[in-house]
Amino acid sequence: MRLIVGIGNPGPQYIGTRHNVGFDVMDTISADRNLSWKSGWSGSFAELAAVEKTILLKPATYVNLSGRSVHEVSAFFKIPTSEILVVVDDYNLPLGKLRLRSTGSDGGHKGLVSIISVLGEDFTRLRVGIGAPTRDPADYVLSRFSPVERETIDLSVRFAADAALAWADGGLDAATKVISGCNAAAEED
């Protein structure tokens, strides 16, 4: 069994913000597969039938406390950290660039800080670049994309959703192939 987590903040005021691209990826997957979300484990979850059963999770704990929800689901289903993928925004990456790592640090992201505090560092991260802050980082991540940026991020969210599904079906190598296609397309722009 695998777990794919999209990090974001619950509530309509956060829809479309930079900090919610993880939720956007989860919503793209659920729309593609016609999944419905249920409440539980301090968040919303959906079950995805892939090669192995996969749970999608959108923590409702706000970004800074995401670890609580991730821990609840992983403990309930006895999912090892090596079978967890976390999709998160990253302002240290250029807008639209994707980066996949099988382990690593929090990179300053408070959602990852929370998850690492309960799971350790040995879970996979899929980072979606939201561009460098143009003002205070806390305000920047809660801002919305401009129409031009939205086109780029929508394409990256699509690639990230495909990469997450590839990871669920075929692991890190399969997801890496999808990501390289996204990053090649971003470099052409």
SERO-4910 file (N, C-alpha, C, O; in steps of 0.05 Angstrom, whole numbers):
BEGIN
 pado doro    nc1    nc2    nc3   cac1   cac2   cac3    cc1    cc2    cc3    oc1    oc2    oc3
  Met    A     17    -23      0      0      0      0     18     25      0     39     25     12
  Arg    A      8     45    -14     23     71    -16      5     94     -8    -19     92     -8
  Leu    A     18    116     -1      5    141      7     16    164     -9     40    168     -9
  Ile    A     -1    179    -22      6    204    -35     -7    227    -21    -32    228    -18
  Val    A      9    246    -11     -1    268      5      3    294    -11     25    299    -20
  Gly    A    -17    310    -13    -15    337    -24    -17    357     -1    -36    357     14
  Ile    A      3    374      1      4    394     23    -10    419     14     -6    429     -8
  Gly    A    -26    430     32    -40    455     27    -56    464     52    -54    451     73
  Asn    A    -70    485     49    -87    495     71   -117    491     63   -124    497     41
  Pro    A   -133    482     82   -161    478     77   -176    506     77   -167    525     89
  Gly    A   -198    507     63   -215    531     63   -214    545     36   -194    546     22
  Pro    A   -237    557     29   -239    571      3   -220    594     -1   -213    600    -23
  Gln    A   -212    607     21   -194    630     18   -166    622      9   -151    639      0
  Tyr    A   -160    596     10   -133    587      2   -133    574    -26   -112    567    -36
  Ile    A   -156    570    -37   -157    558    -64   -142    575    -84   -146    599    -85
  Gly    A   -125    562   -100   -110    576   -120    -85    591   -111    -72    604   -126
  Thr    A    -79    588    -85    -54    601    -75    -30    583    -81    -32    559    -87
  Arg    A     -7    595    -79     18    581    -85     23    558    -65     33    537    -73
  His    A     15    562    -40     19    542    -20      1    517    -24      5    497    -11
  Asn    A    -19    519    -41    -38    498    -45    -34    481    -70    -52    466    -78
  Val    A    -10    483    -83     -6    467   -107     -7    437   -101    -14    421   -118
  Gly    A      0    429    -77     -3    401    -69    -32    392    -70    -37    370    -80
  Phe    A    -50    408    -60    -79    402    -62    -87    402    -91   -103    385    -99
  Asp    A    -77    421   -107    -84    421   -136    -76    395   -150    -92    385   -166
  Val    A    -53    384   -143    -45    358   -154    -64    336   -146    -72    320   -162
  Met    A    -71    336   -120    -90    315   -110   -117    318   -124   -129    298   -132
  Asp    A   -127    342   -128   -152    347   -141   -151    339   -171   -171    329   -182
  Thr    A   -128    343   -184   -125    334   -211   -127    304   -214   -140    293   -231
  Ile    A   -113    290   -196   -114    260   -196   -142    251   -191   -152    233   -205
  Ser    A   -155    262   -171   -182    253   -164   -202    258   -187   -220    242   -192
  Ala    A   -199    281   -200   -216    287   -223   -211    268   -246   -230    258   -259
  Asp    A   -186    262   -252   -179    243   -273   -191    216   -268   -200    202   -287
  Arg    A   -190    207   -243   -199    180   -236   -228    179   -225   -237    158   -217
  Asn    A   -241    202   -225   -269    204   -216   -272    194   -187   -290    178   -181
  Leu    A   -253    202   -170   -253    194   -142   -269    214   -125   -271    237   -132
  Ser    A   -280    204   -103   -294    222    -85   -277    223    -59   -265    204    -50
  Trp    A   -278    247    -46   -263    251    -22   -281    246      2   -304    252      2
  Lys    A   -268    234     22   -282    228     48   -266    241     70   -242    247     67
  Ser    A   -279    247     92   -265    259    115   -255    237    133   -267    216    137
  Gly    A   -231    242    144   -219    223    163   -190    229    167   -177    242    150
  Trp    A   -179    220    189   -150    224    195   -141    253    193   -120    258    181
  Ser    A   -157    271    204   -150    299    204   -147    311    176   -130    328    172
  Gly    A   -162    301    157   -160    310    130   -182    298    112   -201    287    122
  Ser    A   -177    300     86   -194    287     66   -178    266     52   -154    271     47
  Phe    A   -190    243     47   -175    222     34   -193    210     12   -217    211     12
  Ala    A   -179    197     -7   -192    182    -28   -175    157    -33   -151    157    -30
  Glu    A   -188    136    -41   -174    111    -48   -171    108    -78   -190    112    -93
  Leu    A   -147    102    -86   -140     99   -114   -132     70   -119   -113     60   -106
  Ala    A   -145     57   -137   -137     30   -145   -116     32   -166   -122     39   -189
  Ala    A    -92     25   -159    -70     24   -178    -59     -4   -177    -73    -22   -170
  Val    A    -34     -8   -186    -22    -34   -184    -24    -43   -154    -30    -66   -149
  Glu    A    -17    -25   -136    -21    -29   -108    -42     -9    -99    -45     12   -111
  Lys    A    -56    -15    -77    -75      4    -67    -60     29    -58    -39     27    -44
  Thr    A    -71     52    -65    -58     77    -58    -79     96    -46   -102     97    -56
  Ile    A    -72    109    -24    -89    128    -11    -79    156    -19    -55    161    -18
  Leu    A    -98    174    -26    -91    202    -31   -100    217     -6   -121    210      6
  Leu    A    -85    236      3    -91    251     27    -86    281     23    -66    290     13
  Lys    A   -106    296     33   -104    325     35   -108    332     64   -131    333     73
  Pro    A    -86    337     79    -90    343    108   -106    368    112   -103    388     98
  Ala    A   -124    367    132   -140    391    138   -129    405    163   -143    421    176
  Thr    A   -104    400    169    -91    411    192    -76    437    187    -62    447    205
  Tyr    A    -78    448    163    -62    470    154    -33    460    150    -25    440    162
  Val    A    -19    474    133      7    465    124     26    459    148     39    438    148
  Asn    A     27    477    167     46    474    189     42    450    207     61    442    222
  Leu    A     19    437    206     13    414    223      7    389    206     -6    370    216
  Ser    A     16    388    181     10    366    163     19    339    174      6    318    168
  Gly    A     40    338    189     50    313    199     30    297    216     30    273    215
  Arg    A     12    311    230     -8    297    246    -25    279    229    -29    256    235
  Ser    A    -36    291    207    -53    276    189    -38    253    175    -48    231    173
  Val    A    -14    259    165      2    239    152      8    216    171      7    192    163
  His    A     15    222    195     21    201    215     -4    184    221     -1    160    223
  Glu    A    -27    196    223    -52    181    229    -57    161    207    -63    137    212
  Val    A    -55    169    182    -61    151    159    -40    130    157    -46    106    154
  Ser    A    -14    137    158      7    118    155      7     97    178     13     74    173
  Ala    A      0    106    202     -1     87    224    -25     68    221    -23     44    226
  Phe    A    -48     79    213    -72     62    211    -68     40    190    -75     17    194
  Phe    A    -57     48    167    -53     28    145    -26     14    146    -20     -3    129
  Lys    A    -10     21    166     17     10    169     34     14    143     46     -5    133
  Ile    A     33     38    133     48     45    109     76     54    117     79     74    131
  Pro    A     97     40    107    124     49    114    131     75    100    120     82     79
  Thr    A    149     90    112    156    117    101    166    115     72    163    133     56
  Ser    A    179     92     65    189     88     38    166     87     17    171     88     -7
  Glu    A    142     84     26    118     82      9    101    107     10     77    106      4
  Ile    A    113    129     18     98    155     21    111    175      2    135    179      1
  Leu    A     94    189    -13    102    211    -31     87    236    -22     63    236    -18
  Val    A    102    257    -17     91    283     -9     95    303    -31    117    308    -40
  Val    A     73    315    -40     74    336    -61     71    363    -47     52    368    -33
  Val    A     91    380    -53     93    405    -38    103    428    -56    117    423    -75
  Asp    A     94    452    -50    104    476    -64    133    482    -55    141    475    -33
  Asp    A    148    495    -72    176    502    -65    183    528    -79    185    530   -103
  Tyr    A    188    549    -63    195    575    -74    225    577    -80    235    597    -90
  Asn    A    240    556    -74    268    555    -82    272    544   -110    294    543   -120
  Leu    A    251    535   -122    251    525   -150    238    545   -169    219    559   -161
  Pro    A    248    548   -193    235    566   -212    206    557   -217    199    533   -214
  Leu    A    189    576   -224    161    570   -229    158    547   -249    168    548   -271
  Gly    A    143    527   -240    137    505   -258    156    482   -258    150    460   -268
  Lys    A    180    486   -247    200    464   -247    192    443   -225    183    451   -204
  Leu    A    196    418   -232    190    396   -213    216    383   -204    235    381   -219
  Arg    A    217    375   -179    240    360   -168    230    337   -151    212    340   -134
  Leu    A    241    314   -156    234    289   -142    258    278   -127    280    275   -139
  Arg    A    255    273   -101    277    261    -85    265    240    -67    243    243    -57
  Ser    A    280    219    -63    271    197    -46    276    201    -16    266    186      0
  Thr    A    290    222    -10    295    229     18    306    258     18    311    269     -3
  Gly    A    310    269     41    322    296     42    312    312     65    300    302     84
  Ser    A    318    338     64    312    356     86    284    369     81    271    363     61
  Asp    A    277    387     99    252    402     96    255    425     77    234    436     67
  Gly    A    279    434     71    283    457     53    270    482     62    265    500     46
  Gly    A    263    484     88    250    508     98    220    507     96    207    527    104
  His    A    208    486     86    179    484     83    167    473    109    174    452    118
  Lys    A    149    489    121    139    482    147    122    456    147    120    442    167
  Gly    A    109    451    124     94    425    122    113    402    123    107    382    136
  Leu    A    136    404    110    155    382    111    168    380    138    174    358    148
  Val    A    172    403    152    183    403    179    164    386    197    173    369    212
  Ser    A    138    391    194    118    376    210    119    346    204    118    330    222
  Ile    A    120    339    178    120    311    171    146    297    180    145    275    190
  Ile    A    168    310    176    194    299    184    194    295    214    207    276    224
  Ser    A    181    312    229    181    310    259    168    284    268    174    274    290
  Val    A    149    273    252    135    249    260    144    224    245    142    202    254
  Leu    A    155    228    220    163    205    204    193    201    200    202    179    193
  Gly    A    208    222    204    236    222    196    238    231    167    218    240    155
  Glu    A    262    230    155    266    241    129    264    222    105    266    230     82
  Asp    A    259    196    110    260    176     89    233    172     75    224    149     73
  Phe    A    222    193     64    198    191     47    204    208     22    221    226     23
  Thr    A    190    202      1    195    215    -25    180    242    -26    158    245    -16
  Arg    A    194    262    -37    183    288    -40    181    295    -70    200    291    -85
  Leu    A    159    306    -78    155    317   -105    150    347   -100    129    355    -91
  Arg    A    170    363   -107    168    392   -103    160    405   -129    170    399   -151
  Val    A    141    424   -127    131    439   -150    140    468   -146    133    482   -127
  Gly    A    157    478   -165    167    505   -163    146    526   -166    130    526   -185
  Ile    A    145    545   -147    126    567   -148    139    593   -153    126    614   -152
  Gly    A    166    593   -158    180    618   -163    190    631   -138    180    626   -116
  Ala    A    211    647   -141    223    661   -118    204    683   -107    191    697   -123
  Pro    A    204    686    -81    187    706    -69    194    734    -78    217    741    -81
  Thr    A    173    750    -83    177    778    -91    171    796    -67    172    821    -69
  Arg    A    164    784    -44    158    799    -19    162    779      4    174    758     -1
  Asp    A    153    786     27    156    768     50    147    740     43    124    737     33
  Pro    A    164    719     47    156    692     39    129    682     50    115    668     36
  Ala    A    123    689     75     97    681     86     74    692     71     53    678     67
  Asp    A     76    717     62     54    729     46     55    718     17     34    713      5
  Tyr    A     79    714      7     82    704    -20     69    677    -25     54    674    -44
  Val    A     73    658     -7     62    631    -11     32    631     -9     19    613    -18
  Leu    A     20    651      4     -9    653      6    -21    670    -16    -46    675    -16
  Ser    A     -5    680    -34    -15    696    -57    -23    677    -80    -16    654    -81
  Arg    A    -38    689    -98    -47    674   -121    -28    679   -145    -14    699   -146
  Phe    A    -28    661   -164    -12    664   -188    -25    684   -207    -49    687   -208
  Ser    A     -8    699   -221    -18    717   -242    -29    699   -265    -23    675   -265
  Pro    A    -45    710   -283    -55    694   -305    -33    680   -322    -36    657   -330
  Val    A    -11    694   -326     11    682   -342     24    660   -325     29    638   -336
  Glu    A     28    665   -300     40    644   -282     21    620   -280     30    597   -279
  Arg    A     -5    626   -280    -25    604   -277    -23    584   -300    -26    560   -296
  Glu    A    -18    594   -324    -14    575   -347      9    556   -342      6    532   -346
  Thr    A     31    567   -332     55    550   -327     49    531   -304     56    507   -306
  Ile    A     37    540   -282     33    523   -259     12    502   -265     14    479   -255
  Asp    A     -8    508   -281    -28    488   -289    -15    465   -304    -22    442   -299
  Leu    A      4    471   -322     18    450   -336     35    434   -317     36    409   -319
  Ser    A     48    447   -298     65    432   -279     48    415   -260     56    393   -253
  Val    A     25    425   -252      7    409   -235     -2    384   -251     -3    362   -239
  Arg    A     -7    387   -276    -15    364   -293      8    343   -293      3    319   -289
  Phe    A     32    352   -298     56    335   -299     60    322   -271     66    299   -269
  Ala    A     57    338   -250     61    328   -223     40    306   -216     47    286   -203
  Ala    A     15    310   -225     -5    289   -221      3    264   -236      0    242   -225
  Asp    A     12    267   -260     20    243   -276     44    230   -263     46    205   -263
  Ala    A     63    246   -252     86    235   -239     79    220   -214     90    199   -208
  Ala    A     60    231   -198     51    218   -174     38    191   -180     43    171   -167
  Leu    A     22    190   -201      9    165   -210     31    145   -220     29    121   -214
  Ala    A     50    155   -234     72    138   -244     87    127   -220     95    103   -220
  Trp    A     92    143   -199    105    133   -175     89    111   -162    100     91   -153
  Ala    A     62    115   -160     45     95   -148     46     68   -163     45     47   -151
  Asp    A     47     70   -189     47     46   -206     75     34   -210     78     10   -212
  Gly    A     96     51   -213    122     40   -221    145     50   -205    168     43   -211
  Gly    A    141     66   -184    163     75   -167    177    100   -177    168    114   -195
  Leu    A    200    105   -165    215    129   -169    224    133   -198    222    155   -209
  Asp    A    234    111   -211    244    114   -238    221    122   -258    226    138   -275
  Ala    A    198    110   -254    175    117   -272    167    146   -268    162    160   -288
  Ala    A    167    156   -244    159    184   -238    181    203   -249    174    224   -259
  Thr    A    206    195   -247    228    212   -257    225    217   -287    231    239   -296
  Lys    A    217    197   -302    213    200   -331    192    221   -337    195    238   -355
  Val    A    170    221   -322    149    241   -326    159    269   -320    154    288   -334
  Ile    A    174    271   -298    184    297   -289    204    309   -309    204    333   -314
  Ser    A    221    292   -321    240    302   -340    226    314   -364    236    333   -376
  Gly    A    203    303   -371    187    314   -393    176    341   -386    176    359   -403
  Cys    A    167    345   -361    157    371   -352    179    392   -352    176    414   -363
  Asn    A    202    384   -341    224    404   -339    235    411   -366    244    434   -370
  Ala    A    235    392   -385    244    398   -412    225    418   -425    233    436   -439
  Ala    A    198    414   -421    179    432   -432    181    460   -420    178    480   -434
  Ala    A    187    461   -394    190    487   -380    215    502   -391    214    527   -393
  Glu    A    236    488   -397    260    501   -407    256    512   -436    270    530   -444
  Glu    A    237    500   -451    232    510   -478    218    537   -478    220    552   -497
  Asp    A    203    543   -456    188    568   -454    205    592   -451    194    614   -450
***
